[in-house]
Amino acid sequence: METADIQAIVENLVTVFLPKVAGVIVLLVVSWVVAKWLSRHVQKTVADRLDETIAGFFGSLVKYAVLTMAVLGCLRIFGFETTSFAALIGAAGLAIGFALQGTLSNFASGVMLLAFRPFNVGDVISTAGITAKVVQIGLFATEFDTADNKRVIVPNGAIYGSNIENITFHDTRRVDVAVGTEYAADLVTTRNILIDAAAKVNGVLSDPAPNAVLTSLGASSIDWSVRVWANTDDYWAVLEQTTQAVKYALDHAEIGIPYPQMDVHLDGVEVDGVEVKG
């Protein structure tokens, strides 16, 4: 190799290649610093307004978006045509989107759940065919613990696409106890007995006051609904104690709780060789 050729190569490295390398290094360092700063800023802003889970995702999204643009910028510095790379990234994103339609649907639903907060961790809700306590709300799925201590993981798309009943949203709940009494019992007396029994139950709130509503005249009984209010945490205890109190009060007043009755008439049936007529 001629000395002139070597000198030309060295000059090319010094005047062309090394400045490009230096520019790439500077661009990557600056981009990394900017990406980290933007990521923290976005994460803090989103966390203050929405949720830390969403904040972490958007923070990472911004960081990698800045770094991707930095890599494309480095390629342009070395003379590569980045239009084809951008088109390739777009096509890959479109293909991935079609392949992960269900996953993306769950992700979008998770963002909506975390943003609008129809329920929080610790709430008991009824949705997507289950009633359970919320343990964790993720971007793709929500975890529940059932009353019999089973862990259930439900995709967010199934939750956001169905009705959501937040059972523990309010501080108080109404407790309903259904009971039937015999037709011979006086209505006014029965109502007073039911209300007095319910009012004495520990945990029953005085406002709204306990009430007994005559709901229907059944085939075998007069049907009542004893309604009291209790703190949400006391719901099950108050339900059991109110049911017991109603039973004891009716027994003490000698008011019967009848079983369903049915009269069966047989016509033209032989029993032990004897024909029975109705």
C-alpha positions as CSV (number, residue, x, y, z in Angstrom):
1,M,0.0,0.0,0.0
2,E,1.3,3.4,-1.0
3,T,2.2,5.9,1.7
4,A,-0.2,8.3,0.1
5,D,-3.0,5.8,0.4
6,I,-2.3,5.3,4.1
7,Q,-2.1,9.0,4.6
8,A,-5.5,9.4,2.9
9,I,-7.1,6.7,5.1
10,V,-5.7,8.4,8.3
11,E,-6.9,11.8,7.1
12,N,-10.4,10.2,6.4
13,L,-10.5,8.7,9.9
14,V,-9.5,11.9,11.5
15,T,-11.6,14.3,9.5
16,V,-14.7,12.1,8.8
17,F,-15.0,9.0,10.9
18,L,-13.8,10.2,14.3
19,P,-16.1,13.3,14.3
20,K,-19.0,11.0,13.6
21,V,-18.0,8.7,16.4
22,A,-17.7,11.7,18.7
23,G,-21.1,13.0,17.6
24,V,-22.7,9.6,18.2
25,I,-21.2,9.3,21.7
26,V,-22.4,12.9,22.5
27,L,-25.8,12.1,21.1
28,L,-26.2,8.9,23.1
29,V,-25.0,10.5,26.3
30,V,-27.3,13.5,26.0
31,S,-30.2,11.3,24.9
32,W,-29.7,9.0,27.9
33,V,-29.7,11.9,30.3
34,V,-32.8,13.5,28.7
35,A,-34.6,10.1,28.6
36,K,-33.9,9.5,32.3
37,W,-35.1,13.1,33.2
38,L,-38.2,12.9,31.1
39,S,-39.0,9.4,32.4
40,R,-38.8,10.7,36.0
41,H,-40.8,13.8,35.2
42,V,-43.6,11.9,33.4
43,Q,-43.7,9.2,36.1
44,K,-44.1,11.8,38.9
45,T,-46.7,13.8,37.0
46,V,-48.8,10.7,36.2
47,A,-48.4,9.2,39.6
48,D,-49.8,12.4,41.2
49,R,-52.9,12.3,39.0
50,L,-53.5,8.7,38.3
51,D,-51.7,5.6,39.6
52,E,-48.1,4.5,40.2
53,T,-48.5,1.4,37.9
54,I,-49.6,3.6,35.0
55,A,-46.9,6.1,35.9
56,G,-44.1,3.5,35.7
57,F,-45.4,2.3,32.3
58,F,-45.6,5.7,30.8
59,G,-42.2,6.7,32.3
60,S,-40.6,3.6,30.6
61,L,-42.4,4.3,27.4
62,V,-41.1,7.9,27.2
63,K,-37.5,6.7,28.0
64,Y,-37.4,4.1,25.3
65,A,-39.0,6.4,22.8
66,V,-36.3,8.9,23.3
67,L,-33.6,6.2,23.1
68,T,-35.1,4.8,19.9
69,M,-35.0,8.3,18.3
70,A,-31.4,8.6,19.5
71,V,-30.4,5.3,17.8
72,L,-32.1,6.4,14.6
73,G,-30.1,9.7,14.8
74,C,-26.9,7.8,15.2
75,L,-27.6,5.8,12.1
76,R,-28.2,9.0,10.2
77,I,-24.9,10.4,11.3
78,F,-23.2,7.4,9.7
79,G,-25.1,7.9,6.5
80,F,-27.8,5.2,6.8
81,E,-31.2,5.9,5.5
82,T,-33.5,5.8,8.5
83,T,-36.8,6.0,6.6
84,S,-36.6,2.3,5.9
85,F,-35.9,1.6,9.6
86,A,-38.9,3.7,10.6
87,A,-41.1,1.8,8.2
88,L,-39.8,-1.5,9.5
89,I,-40.5,-0.5,13.1
90,G,-44.0,0.6,12.1
91,A,-44.7,-2.6,10.2
92,A,-43.4,-4.7,13.1
93,G,-45.6,-2.7,15.5
94,L,-48.6,-3.3,13.4
95,A,-47.9,-7.1,13.2
96,I,-47.4,-7.3,16.9
97,G,-50.6,-5.3,17.4
98,F,-52.6,-7.8,15.4
99,A,-51.0,-10.8,17.1
100,L,-51.6,-9.4,20.6
101,Q,-55.2,-8.0,20.2
102,G,-56.4,-9.7,23.3
103,T,-53.4,-8.6,25.3
104,L,-53.7,-5.0,24.1
105,S,-57.4,-5.0,24.9
106,N,-56.6,-6.2,28.5
107,F,-53.9,-3.5,28.7
108,A,-56.3,-0.7,27.5
109,S,-58.8,-1.9,30.0
110,G,-56.2,-2.0,32.8
111,V,-55.3,1.7,32.0
112,M,-59.0,2.6,32.2
113,L,-59.5,0.8,35.5
114,L,-56.4,2.4,37.0
115,A,-57.4,5.8,35.7
116,F,-61.0,5.9,36.7
117,R,-60.8,3.7,39.8
118,P,-64.2,2.0,40.0
119,F,-62.7,0.0,42.8
120,N,-59.5,-0.1,44.8
121,V,-57.3,-2.8,46.4
122,G,-59.2,-4.1,49.4
123,D,-62.7,-3.6,48.0
124,V,-65.1,-6.5,47.6
125,I,-66.6,-6.5,44.2
126,S,-68.9,-8.6,42.0
127,T,-67.8,-8.7,38.3
128,A,-67.1,-11.2,35.5
129,G,-68.9,-13.9,37.3
130,I,-67.1,-13.8,40.6
131,T,-67.5,-12.0,44.0
132,A,-64.2,-11.5,45.8
133,K,-61.8,-9.1,47.4
134,V,-59.4,-7.2,45.2
135,V,-55.8,-8.0,46.0
136,Q,-53.9,-6.3,43.1
137,I,-54.8,-4.2,40.0
138,G,-52.3,-4.7,37.2
139,L,-52.1,-3.4,33.7
140,F,-53.2,-6.7,32.2
141,A,-55.1,-8.6,34.9
142,T,-56.6,-8.1,38.4
143,E,-56.0,-10.5,41.2
144,F,-58.8,-11.5,43.7
145,D,-59.1,-13.5,46.9
146,T,-62.4,-15.4,47.4
147,A,-64.2,-15.9,50.7
148,D,-62.8,-19.5,50.8
149,N,-59.2,-18.2,50.3
150,K,-58.8,-18.9,46.6
151,R,-56.6,-16.7,44.4
152,V,-58.4,-15.8,41.1
153,I,-56.8,-13.8,38.3
154,V,-59.2,-12.2,35.8
155,P,-58.1,-10.4,32.6
156,N,-58.9,-6.7,32.8
157,G,-60.8,-6.9,29.5
158,A,-63.4,-9.2,31.1
159,I,-63.8,-6.9,34.1
160,Y,-64.1,-3.6,32.1
161,G,-66.4,-5.2,29.6
162,S,-68.9,-6.3,32.3
163,N,-70.9,-4.7,35.1
164,I,-68.9,-3.9,38.2
165,E,-70.7,-4.0,41.6
166,N,-68.6,-2.5,44.3
167,I,-70.1,-4.1,47.4
168,T,-67.9,-2.3,49.9
169,F,-67.8,1.1,48.3
170,H,-69.9,2.8,50.9
171,D,-69.3,2.8,54.6
172,T,-72.7,1.4,55.5
173,R,-74.9,-1.3,54.0
174,R,-78.5,-2.4,54.3
175,V,-79.0,-5.9,55.8
176,D,-82.2,-7.7,54.6
177,V,-83.6,-10.7,56.5
178,A,-86.6,-12.5,54.9
179,V,-89.0,-14.3,57.1
180,G,-92.5,-15.7,56.7
181,T,-95.2,-15.8,59.4
182,E,-98.5,-17.6,59.7
183,Y,-101.7,-16.0,58.4
184,A,-103.3,-16.0,61.8
185,A,-100.7,-13.5,63.2
186,D,-101.8,-9.9,63.6
187,L,-99.9,-7.7,61.1
188,V,-99.4,-4.7,63.4
189,T,-98.2,-6.9,66.2
190,T,-95.9,-8.9,64.0
191,R,-94.3,-5.7,62.5
192,N,-93.6,-4.2,65.9
193,I,-92.1,-7.5,67.2
194,L,-89.8,-7.7,64.1
195,I,-88.7,-4.1,64.4
196,D,-88.1,-4.3,68.2
197,A,-86.0,-7.5,67.8
198,A,-83.9,-6.0,65.0
199,A,-83.3,-2.7,66.9
200,K,-81.7,-4.6,69.8
201,V,-79.1,-6.3,67.7
202,N,-75.5,-5.2,68.4
203,G,-74.1,-3.3,65.4
204,V,-77.5,-2.2,64.0
205,L,-77.5,1.6,63.3
206,S,-80.3,3.8,64.6
207,D,-80.2,6.0,61.5
208,P,-81.8,4.9,59.2
209,A,-84.1,3.2,61.7
210,P,-84.8,-0.6,61.4
211,N,-88.0,-1.4,59.5
212,A,-90.1,-4.4,58.6
213,V,-91.8,-4.4,55.2
214,L,-94.6,-6.7,54.2
215,T,-93.4,-8.0,50.8
216,S,-96.0,-10.5,49.7
217,L,-98.9,-12.8,50.7
218,G,-97.3,-16.2,49.9
219,A,-99.0,-19.6,49.4
220,S,-98.2,-20.7,53.0
221,S,-97.1,-17.5,54.8
222,I,-97.2,-13.8,55.1
223,D,-93.7,-12.7,53.8
224,W,-91.7,-10.0,55.6
225,S,-88.4,-8.3,54.9
226,V,-86.6,-7.1,58.1
227,R,-84.3,-4.2,57.0
228,V,-81.6,-2.7,59.1
229,W,-78.4,-0.7,58.4
230,A,-74.9,-1.6,59.6
231,N,-71.3,-0.6,59.0
232,T,-70.0,-2.4,55.9
233,D,-67.4,-4.3,58.1
234,D,-70.2,-5.6,60.3
235,Y,-72.5,-6.8,57.6
236,W,-72.2,-10.5,58.0
237,A,-72.2,-10.4,61.8
238,V,-75.3,-8.2,61.8
239,L,-77.0,-10.5,59.2
240,E,-76.6,-13.6,61.4
241,Q,-77.5,-11.9,64.7
242,T,-80.6,-10.2,63.2
243,T,-81.8,-13.6,61.8
244,Q,-81.4,-15.1,65.2
245,A,-83.1,-12.2,66.9
246,V,-86.1,-12.5,64.6
247,K,-86.4,-16.2,65.2
248,Y,-86.2,-15.9,69.0
249,A,-88.7,-13.0,69.0
250,L,-91.3,-14.8,66.9
251,D,-90.9,-17.9,69.1
252,H,-91.3,-15.9,72.3
253,A,-94.5,-14.3,70.8
254,E,-95.8,-17.7,69.7
255,I,-96.0,-16.6,66.1
256,G,-95.4,-19.5,63.9
257,I,-93.0,-19.6,60.9
258,P,-94.9,-22.0,58.6
259,Y,-93.4,-24.5,56.2
260,P,-94.7,-24.5,52.6
261,Q,-97.8,-26.7,52.4
262,M,-99.3,-28.6,49.5
263,D,-102.6,-30.5,49.4
264,V,-102.4,-33.5,47.1
265,H,-105.7,-35.0,45.8
266,L,-105.6,-38.5,44.4
267,D,-108.3,-39.7,42.0
268,G,-108.6,-43.1,40.5
269,V,-105.4,-44.5,42.1
270,E,-105.4,-48.0,43.7
271,V,-103.7,-48.4,47.1
272,D,-103.5,-52.0,48.3
273,G,-106.2,-53.0,45.9
274,V,-108.6,-50.3,47.0
275,E,-109.4,-47.5,44.5
276,V,-109.0,-44.0,45.9
277,K,-111.2,-41.3,44.7
278,G,-110.7,-37.6,45.3
